[in-house]
């Protein structure tokens, strides 16, 4: 099962559309895509320019790409080489460079130098920095949320039509132009510790727990929901049959800790802490966090 959200270019407001989880899943995640779930992603284009300079050493001067000597002769200085085009999905840039989605004056994918002291995978970064400060294979992305949201995220592998993350517990968020995608950092919905302005989103039938930017995670436990971007942090949108009572096709079920006290009834009357449902045949058991349960009807 692969989720393939999408977002628009780094320099603009970004929009996410999510490919649905496979059955069985909440009604909102069936079909090919779920649209209208905005979130944002951001990185920073890298441009290289040469400012005019004037040297007064000796008897010659230079301005821009042309120099003159006291003999009056002109010597054409070589221009800087253009940014080499590349494919972010299959980075073939030379060693010491990486493929950036928006590099050079045309803001097309191009090879840029990796920072001398690059920031590692998952580490905080400034998404406004130019050039991108992250190590090869990653991009600085904070889903355009600002603050401390920027992290060096792994770029997706494959292609826009068959995108995946090297970490099966993450999932690919694809740029609206399909030039690239990024794999969000993971989180524990029992004690979310996502970067500032990001929230821990639950994809229950994968399972995946990802830090993403969304202003819609607001539906409280026990209330009807329509998709994975609806429920408050710490709750998952589940089919009505999973809960003791639900006024819709799906409702928000809070997570719980199988190794701790059962507090489910305080959120949803009649609910108990159940083991995480393994209904999806493509469920990645290795991605299920130790002791993580889900509140629902007694099983």
N, C-alpha and C positions, 0 to 999 in steps of 0.2 A: 504494500500500500504506500503510495507516495502522494503527498500533498504538494501542489504546485501553485502557491499564491503568486501574484504578479504585482509589480509596482512600476511607476513611471520614472523617467530619468532623474539622476541625482540632483540636478539643479532646479527641479520643480517639485510641487507637491506630489506625493506618491500615493498610488491606490493599489490595494491588494484584492485579488480575487482568488478564492480557494477551491481547489479540486476536492471533491467529496471523498470521505472515507468509504470503504466498501461495506456492504451489508454484513451484519445488521448494524444500523447506525441511525442517529436522529434523522427525522424527515428532511431537515434542511441540508443535510450533507449527502443526499442521494443525487443521482444524475451526474453529469459531467463536471459542472462547476457551480459554485455558489457565488453570486455577485452581490455587490452592494455592501461589502464588508470592508470599509476603508481602513487602511493603516498606512504606514509610511515607511519608506526606507531611504537612506541617504548615504552618499559617499561624496567625494570631492574630486572634480576633474583636475587634471594636472596639465598645465601649459608651460611651455618654455619660451622665453623671449630674451632678446638681447637689447639692452638699453644703449642709446648712443653714448659714447665716452670720448673724452678728449685727453690726449697725453701731451705734455709739454716737455718731456725729457729729451734732451739732445736737440737736434735740428729738424725733427719730423713731428707731425701731428697725425692723429687718426680720428675719424668720426664714423661711427657705424661700421660698415663693411669696407670702407675705402680709406687708404692712407696716402698722404702726400709727403714728399721730402723737399728740401730746399732747392732741389734741382727742378722742381715743378712736375716731375713725373708722377703718374697715378698708378698705384698697385691695387688690384682687386683682391680683397681678403676673402677667403672661403666662407660661405654661409654655413651655419650650423646644419647638420643633417636633419631632415624631417623625421618626425616620429614614425617609426615603422609600424604599419598596420598589423593587427593580430586578432585572434579569436579567444575571448576570455574563457569559453567553454573548453578549449583545448590549447592551453597556453604554450606557444612555441617560441617565446621570446628568448634571446640569448641569456646565458648564465649571468646573474647579477642584475637582470631586469625582470619585470613582470608586466602582464597585460592589464591595463586599466581600461574600464569601460568608456571613459570620456577623457581622452588625452589629445593634446595638440589643439590648434585653432579651430578645427572642424568638429571637435568634440566627438570623435569616433574612437573605437577601441585602438589603443596603441601601446607600444612598449615604453616603459619608463624605468629609470634606475631604481632599484630597491634601496631604501634608506641605509645609510652606513651602519646605524644601530637600530635595526627594525624592531617594531613591537610584535610580540608573539601572539599566537592564536588565543582568542578569548580575552585578551588583555584590554584595558581601557585605552581609548585613542580619541583624538580630536577629529571629528568628522569634517570639520571645516579646513583642516590642514592641507596645504599644497606643497609638495606632492603627497600622495597617500603614504602614511608613516608605517604601514604594516608590512610584515614579512611576505615573501613570495607565497602565492596560493591563497592569500587572504585580502580582504578589503575592509577599510574602516567604514562601518555602517552603524547608524543609530536610529534607523527608520524615521529620520527627520524630526526626532522628538527633542533634540537639543539637550541641554544640561549634561549629565554624565551618561547619556544613553549610548554613546559611541563605543563599539567594541571591534576588534579585529576578527571578522567572521570569515570562515572558509568559503571559497567560491564553489558553486555547484559544478558537478561533473556531467558529462554526457552532452545533451542538446536541449533546446527549449521544449521539444516534444517528448523527450525521455530524460528528464533531469533527475538527479539524485545527489545525495550527500554521502561523503565517505563514511560519516558516522550515521549508522542506520537509525539512531535515536533522535536525529535531527531531521529537518525536512527543508526542501528548497523553496525559497520565495523568489519568484522570477520577475525581473524587470519588465515593465510594460512594453519596451522595445525589443525584448527577448535577446538583448546582447549579453546578459549574464544573470546569475542568481546568487543568493547568499544563503548560508545555513545558520539559523539563529542559535544562540547559546541555550543550554538546557537549564531547567529549574526544578525545584521540588515544591509542588503546590501546597504541601503541609506547612512549609515555612519559606515562602517566596523571597528570593534575594536577587531579583532582577535589577539591572541598571536603572537609574533614575528615569522615570516616565515610561518604562516598559512594564508589561504585566505578564504573569505566568499563565499562558493559554494551554488548555488541556485538549488533546485529541484522543478521546477515550478508547477508541477501537484500534489504535496503532500498537501500543500506546506511545504518545509523545507529549512532552511537557516543555514548552518553548517560550522564551522571553521575546515578546513581540510588542509592537506599538499598536495600541487600539484604544479608542475612546468609548468603546461600546460595552466593555465588560462590566455590566451594571445590573443584570437581572439577579435578584436574590435567590437563595436556596428555596426550593419547593415551588417556585413560580415557573410558568410556561416560558419556553425558549424556542428559538428557531434555528440556531446554529452555534458553532463552536466559539464564535466571537461574542456571544450574548452574556453568559453567566459571569458573576463576580469572580474575582480571583479566588481560587480554592474550591471551585465547583465546576462540574462538567454537565453539558447538555445531554441528557439520557432519555431513551424512550419511556413513555408513561408507564408501561408494564413493569419497569424496573423499580418504581417508587410505590409506596403504600397508597398515595393519592396524588393525582395530577390533573389539572383542569385543561390540559392541552395534549397535543400529540407527544410533546417532549417537555421535560421540566429539568430544572437545575438541581443536581444532586451533589452535596458537598463531599469532599474527600474526608477520610478518617485514617486513624493509625491503628492497625490491627494489634500492635504491641502495647497500646495504651488504653486508657479508659474509653468506653464507648459513649461518645457525646452526641451521637446522631439525633437522638430524640429531642434534643434541645433546639435543633434546627428544623427538623421535620418530624412532627408527631408520628409515632409508630415505626420510625425508621431505625435500623440497626446497622452496625458496621459490617459490611460484607467483604469477602475477598473480591479483588478486581475482576470484572467479568471477562472471560476469555472467548467471547462469541465469534470473533473474527478469525477465520482460518489463517490469515497472514499476520496474526498477532506476534510481535517481537517480544518474547518473554524476557529477554535480556534487558529490555528497556524499562521494565516494570520495577519501580523503586521498592526496596526492601520494606515490607510491612505496610505498604500503601493500600488502603481499602477505599470503598465507596459506599456512602450511606444509601440505603434502599429498603425495600420491603424484606422482611425475614425470608431467608432462602431455606 
